Amino acid sequence: EAQVTQNPRYLITVTGKKLTVTCSQNMNHEYMSWYRQDPGLGLRQIYYSMNVEVTDKGDVPEGYKVSRKEKRNFPLILESPSPNQTSLYFCASSSRGTVMSPLHFGNGTRLTVT
Amino acid sequence: GQNIDQPTEMTATEGAIVQINCTYQTSGFNGLFWYQQHAGEAPTFLSYNVLDGLEEKGRFSSFLSRSKGYSYLLLKELQMKDSASYLCAVSLYNQGGKLIFGQGTELSVKP
């Protein structure tokens, strides 16, 4: 089944404790992206990757890191999480960027930082 | 700056027609997407417009006017399962990776 898989689905952590949210897609998509979703603010893009070893900042990249060493994986790293990073996170992929190509979203990761 | 506006909430009756508007002011435009998101779930793709005019897909249609920076999503023969949030998103010209979302319109369908 074609899908984007994120793990974990739920995560509660404390301020400053490094964490990684994994994202993997099995559709051979070139483009992958991370979003956070907060009430009243909608989906905001954190980072995106047009292909392996190519990553770019979205609108809210501060406090996050990503890497794209392989086509299928695009992990999101929070080196020192803070409470303002408490949010619902979505990973997404598409075959050709955001031009004419719809995004396929993972099921989301709900992160709470205390 | 980039700005996308949608109404926050709408209510409609089962069997009726509802139109959800989206206006955008962005630095460049490559196309406009509509996504549906049920509570607690991931967004799913509904439609894509790049040229002016109406795109029809069953009960759902989407319209675009590039000169006016305006789009709408039209849902016909509303069903209870259409209760969801509807997200408008703009793909930016010359920035193949950037997609800007509006805050979404929460649609409630009542019997």
Interface residues (C-beta under 8 A of the other chain):
Chain A: Y31 S33 Y35 G40 L41 G42 L43 R44 Q45 Y48 S49 M50 D56 G58 D59 F90 R96 G97 T98 V99 M100 P102 L103 H104 F105 G106 N107 G108
Chain B: N30 G31 F33 Y35 E41 A42 P43 T44 F45 Y48 V50 L87 A89 S91 L92 G96 G97 K98 L99 I100 F101 G102 Q103 G104
